Amino acid sequence: GFLRANPAIRSLLLRDQVMLDAAIGLVETDFSAAIRNTHTATFILWGSEDQVTPVRTGRLLANRMPNARLYLVPGARHV
């Protein structure tokens, strides 16, 4: 909450921490409506060895999107 309320401090603290800043952004944002309301055919590519965002998250996402399919990339990690 403090970093959200103080963008200048957030920028100063996280300027070299792109992944951390992205993770905080994901936590702060509610994507549930966008996920539910995406009816376009969607292919979700996910690394089978992703240790940042586990495969169960990809499965959950695919199950909540009306017209999505999850494809696991064998041996791939997060990036």
N, C-alpha and C positions, 0 to 999 in steps of 0.2 A: 504494500500500500504506500509506503514511504517513497519508493522509487517511482511509482505511478504519479504521485502528487508532486514530484520534483524532477521534471524531465531533464533539467540541466545537470543535476547530480547523477541521474541515471546515465546520461550520455558520457559524463566524465568517468564514472566507474566502469562502464561496460564497453567503452570505445574499442577495445581490443578483444572483447569477448563476444564475438558475433553469435556463436552457438548458444551461449547463455542468454543473450538478449532475445534471440528467437524463441528459446524455451519459455522465458518469462512472458513474451507476447502470446504464446499459445495458451498459457495458463490464464492469462487475463481476458482472453477473448472467448465468447460463447459461440461456437460454430454449429450448435445443434439444429437451428432452423435452416441454415444453409445446407447442411447435410440432408435433412429430411426433404427439403424442397428442390433438390437437384434430381431432375427426372431424365436428364440426358444420359445416354449410355456412357458409363465411366469405367475405364480400366485402371485399377489401382495396382501399381507395381510396388512390391515390397521385398526387401532383402531378407532371405530366410535366416540370416545370422545377425540381423539388426539388433544391437544391444542398447541403442539409444531409445528406439521406439519398437517394442517387441511385436512379433507377428500377431499376438492376440489383439493388439490395437488395430492392425490392418483388418483382421477378421471382423472386429466390432464395427469398424467404419463401413466395410462392405455390406454387412448385414443391415445397417441402418439407412443406407442409401437405396432408394427404390429400384435403381437399374444399374447396379455396379457389380463388377466381378473383380475378385482379388487374384493376382498372379504373383506367385513367389518366385524370386530370382534365386536359384540355388547358389549357396555360398556367398551371396552378396551381403554386405553390411549396410550401414546407414547412408553413407555418402558414396 
